Amino acid sequence: MLHNEARKLLAEAYEQTRDAQTAAKCFRVSTSTVYRLSMQMKKTGSVELRTIQRGRKPALTKEDLQDIDHL
């Protein structure tokens, strides 16, 4: 897994060269990683890891928990 600085350098290398295979070979990642990071940069303006979206999502909402407390 690439750290944020390497992800940024990879995206910049691809933007300058437009050669995904060479960029992937230099950073030892797959070409799909290069394309994915490029798309993430276009959509969000950042290639940083999205750690907030990790993990299991809660099955119960806050309203559900309040309903249980009231019972």
C-alpha positions, 0 to 999 in steps of 0.5 A: 500500500502506498503512503500519501506522498507516494500516491501524490507522486504517482498521480503527478507522474501519470499526469505529466507522461500520460503513460500508465504502464511506465508510472506503474512500473516505476512505483511497482503498482498495477496500471489499474492503481494508476488509473484509480488514483488519477480518477480520485484526483480528478473527482476529489482533488486529492489522492490521500487515503480515505480512512474515514470510509473504512470499517463496518457501518453501524446497523442501527441509526441514532434514532433506532438507539433512541427508540430502544432506550425509550422502550 
